[in-house]
Amino acid sequence: MAKKHKKHKEEEHMDESWLIPYADILTLLLALFIVLFASSTVDQQKLQQMSQVFSEVFDGGNGLMEHPSPIDVPITPDQTNENENEQSSAYIEDQQALSAIKASVDEYIAVNALEKQFATKLTDEGLLVTIRENILFDTGKAQVKSEYRQIAEDISDLLVFDPPRNVVITGHTDNIPISSSEFSSNWELSVMRSVNFLKILVSKGTIDPLYFSAKGYGEFKPVASNDTAVGRAKNRRVEVLIQPRVLQDGTLNDAPK
């Protein structure tokens, strides 16, 4: 009797057609999450560029990874304006601080009745405090008068800032030539006056010398005419320039000179 051959069941194959729509769903979800993230962190221009990339991918492009940097675009005007606003705010805040310093110096001048010897002015370079020569020095001399040394020490207290500011002490003279055993020119006289004044400021130990410097211009930066005695008296002076920490363009100016 012939044996019946058993029919071998055809090998069953798992239907994998579901993987295609599943992959599409994952890609769409990935695109959705990226777009949501981008819309919350980048500007409209970047979002439109990303949208264009995804459109190319889903409309027949070769793949998402062909566009690895869709948001690498130049800084937008909005971002530039934001940076400028921050810089402007820092500058304005620093100018207000300089105005407060000016008010403190003006109060000291008023209390000590020094209006004829001192003057303060806010300039583009900072707060300028001008001290007339006759309150600090004898004619042709660079040593601060002993009776006015206390004033120099008081000014030192007014120059304590936290954080510190750059301060420049500058000496000026009139145009009358000087030739003595001590000084051969007005340049030397103006420099030594500023240096000696600075020494008193620093000697009290309340200011950081790293932020202070001294220089002299002789007769070459007058503020009045040297043709009159009144004008020459105005030109003989020591100036204390308290510089801003933030310049008008937003640049920081807080490093020691």
C-alpha positions, 0 to 999 in steps of 0.5 A: 500500500503506497504511503501517502506523502505528507504535504509540507506546509509552506514556510510562513513568512512574517508580513513586514509591510507594516514597517514602512508606515511605522518608519514614516510615523517615526520620521513625522514624529521626529520632524514634529518634535524638531519643529516644535523645539525650533519654533520655541528657540529660533526666529521665524527665518530659521523656522522657515528654512527648517520647514523647507528642508523637511518639505524637500525630504518628504516630497522626494528628497534622499534623506533628512541627514543630507541637511545637517545644519538647517539652522546655521544662519546669520544673526538676525536684526532682532538678535542684533537689536537685543545685543545693542539694547543690552550694551546700551543698558550697561552703558546707561547704568555705568553713566548713572554710577558716574553721576552718583560719584560726581554728586559725592565729590560735589558734596565734599567740595560744597562742605569744604567751601572749595568751589573756587579751587575744584570743578567737576564735569562729566565728559565722554572720557569719564568724570573729570575733577579739576584742581587748581594749582594754587591749592596744591603747589607753590609756583614752580614746585611739585611738592603738595603743600603740607596744609593741603595734604589732608585734601589729597587724602580726602580725595583718596577716600572718594576714589574707592570704588567696588569694583575698581575704576581706572583713574588717570592723574594729569598735570598741566602748566601754563606756557611760561618757560621754566628752567630751574635746578629741579626742572628743565621744562614744564613737561617735567614739572607737570609730570612730577606734580601728578606723580606726587599727588598720586603718591599721597592718594596711594599712601593712605592704602585705601585704593588699588594702585593697579588702577591708577596712573599719572602723566603730564602735558606741560603747557600743551593742553590749555583750557584757557588763553595763556595771554592773560594772568587769569587764563594762565592760572586756569591752565595750571591745574591737576586733573583726576579722570575717573573713567567709565567701566562700560564704553558707549559701544558696550566695550568693558573698560575695567582692566587695569591700565 
